[in-house]
């Protein structure tokens, strides 16, 4: 389980910088509460503190190996799995969009070498079928962007 990066104590209050897991847990419980018509006002730091204390389950959500794995209080069967799938799809789509923002302006950049043009065409082909770039491809494309003076 990832532990919070920063823990600050002021008097009797503990402030925890949320991790990605704390943010995901916060967002899931917020969305679940909204769907159930229940008020929600907990911070991401609250979930960071709960995770720092190795609490599990948290509001019915079981944590294992730094991931949310199930919700034994989900409002309807399959709610948790559907939320995780939608979250993953949104993250995937955002990553593909960011990769497109990098690659598309470079395709017609002047001064590209033949090797750079081939790499960018391979990148574009991956994005055409909704696959995001590998870390190596992204690093090479960012280097090309810097070389030709385009924002990466």
C-alpha positions as CSV (number, residue, x, y, z in Angstrom):
1,X,0.0,0.0,0.0
2,X,1.4,3.4,-0.9
3,X,1.9,5.6,2.1
4,X,1.2,9.4,2.0
5,X,4.2,11.5,1.0
6,X,3.7,14.1,3.7
7,X,2.2,14.0,7.1
8,X,1.9,17.2,9.1
9,X,0.6,17.4,12.7
10,X,-0.8,20.7,14.0
11,X,-2.1,20.4,17.5
12,X,-4.6,17.5,17.6
13,X,-5.1,17.6,13.8
14,X,-3.2,15.4,11.3
15,X,-2.9,16.6,7.7
16,X,-1.9,14.0,5.1
17,X,-1.0,14.7,1.5
18,X,-3.2,12.4,-0.5
19,X,-1.8,9.6,-2.6
20,X,-3.3,8.5,-5.9
21,X,-5.0,5.7,-4.0
22,X,-6.5,8.2,-1.5
23,X,-7.7,10.4,-4.4
24,X,-9.3,7.4,-6.1
25,X,-10.9,6.2,-2.9
26,X,-12.2,9.7,-2.2
27,X,-13.7,10.0,-5.7
28,X,-15.3,6.6,-5.5
29,X,-16.9,7.1,-2.1
30,X,-18.0,10.6,-3.3
31,X,-19.6,9.2,-6.4
32,X,-21.2,6.3,-4.5
33,X,-22.6,8.8,-1.9
34,X,-24.0,11.0,-4.7
35,X,-25.7,8.0,-6.3
36,X,-27.2,7.1,-3.0
37,X,-28.4,10.6,-2.3
38,X,-26.1,10.8,0.8
39,X,-24.2,14.0,1.8
40,X,-20.5,13.8,1.4
41,X,-17.9,16.3,2.7
42,X,-14.8,14.2,3.4
43,X,-11.4,15.4,2.1
44,X,-8.8,13.5,0.1
45,X,-6.6,14.0,3.1
46,X,-9.1,12.1,5.3
47,X,-8.7,9.1,3.0
48,X,-4.9,9.6,3.0
49,X,-4.9,9.5,6.8
50,X,-7.1,6.4,6.8
51,X,-4.7,4.7,4.4
52,X,-1.7,5.8,6.4
53,X,-3.2,4.0,9.4
54,X,-3.7,0.9,7.2
55,X,-7.4,1.0,7.6
56,X,-9.3,-1.5,5.4
57,X,-12.1,-1.8,4.6
58,X,-12.8,1.9,4.4
59,X,-16.6,2.6,4.1
60,X,-16.9,-1.0,2.7
61,X,-14.0,-0.7,0.2
62,X,-11.3,-3.2,0.7
63,X,-7.8,-2.3,-0.1
64,X,-5.2,-4.9,-1.1
65,X,-1.7,-4.3,-2.5
66,X,-2.3,-0.6,-2.9
67,X,-5.5,-1.0,-4.9
68,X,-9.2,-0.9,-4.3
69,X,-10.4,-4.4,-4.9
70,X,-14.0,-4.6,-3.8
71,X,-16.8,-2.8,-2.1
72,X,-19.0,-4.8,0.2
73,X,-21.4,-1.9,0.6
74,X,-21.9,-1.1,-3.1
75,X,-25.4,0.2,-3.7
76,X,-26.2,-2.4,-6.4
77,X,-24.4,-5.5,-7.7
78,X,-21.6,-4.5,-10.1
79,X,-21.6,-0.8,-9.2
80,X,-17.9,-1.0,-8.0
81,X,-16.7,-2.9,-11.1
82,X,-18.5,-0.5,-13.4
83,X,-17.0,2.6,-11.6
84,X,-13.5,1.1,-11.8
85,X,-14.0,0.3,-15.5
86,X,-15.3,3.8,-16.3
87,X,-12.5,5.4,-14.4
88,X,-9.9,3.3,-16.3
89,X,-11.5,4.3,-19.6
90,X,-11.5,8.0,-18.8
91,X,-7.8,7.7,-17.7
92,X,-7.0,5.9,-20.9
93,X,-8.9,8.4,-23.1
94,X,-7.1,11.3,-21.4
95,X,-3.7,9.7,-22.0
96,X,-4.5,9.1,-25.7
97,X,-5.7,12.7,-26.0
98,X,-2.5,14.0,-24.4
99,X,-0.5,11.8,-26.8
100,X,-2.4,13.2,-29.8
101,X,-1.8,16.7,-28.6
102,X,2.0,15.9,-28.7
103,X,2.1,14.0,-32.0
104,X,-0.3,15.7,-34.4
105,X,1.5,19.1,-34.4
106,X,4.8,17.3,-35.1
107,X,3.6,15.4,-38.1
108,X,4.1,18.4,-40.4
109,X,7.0,20.0,-38.5
110,X,9.8,21.2,-40.8
111,X,13.3,19.7,-40.5
112,X,12.3,16.2,-39.4
113,X,14.8,13.4,-40.2
114,X,13.5,10.4,-42.0
115,X,13.9,8.3,-38.7
116,X,11.9,11.0,-36.8
117,X,9.1,11.0,-39.4
118,X,8.9,7.2,-39.3
119,X,8.7,7.2,-35.5
120,X,5.9,9.9,-35.6
121,X,4.0,7.9,-38.2
122,X,4.2,4.8,-35.9
123,X,3.0,6.9,-33.0
124,X,0.1,8.2,-35.1
125,X,-0.8,4.7,-36.2
126,X,-1.0,3.5,-32.5
127,X,-3.2,6.5,-31.6
128,X,-5.5,5.8,-34.6
129,X,-6.4,2.5,-33.0
130,X,-6.8,4.1,-29.5
131,X,-3.5,2.8,-28.1
132,X,-1.5,5.3,-26.1
133,X,2.2,5.7,-26.7
134,X,4.8,3.6,-24.9
135,X,7.0,5.5,-22.5
136,X,9.9,5.1,-24.9
137,X,7.8,6.5,-27.9
138,X,6.6,9.4,-25.8
139,X,10.1,10.3,-24.6
140,X,11.4,10.2,-28.2
141,X,8.5,12.3,-29.4
142,X,9.1,14.9,-26.6
143,X,12.8,15.0,-27.7
144,X,11.7,15.7,-31.3
145,X,9.3,18.4,-30.1
146,X,12.1,20.1,-28.1
147,X,14.5,19.8,-31.1
148,X,12.0,21.4,-33.6
149,X,10.8,24.0,-31.0
150,X,7.3,22.7,-30.4
151,X,5.7,22.5,-27.0
152,X,5.8,19.0,-25.5
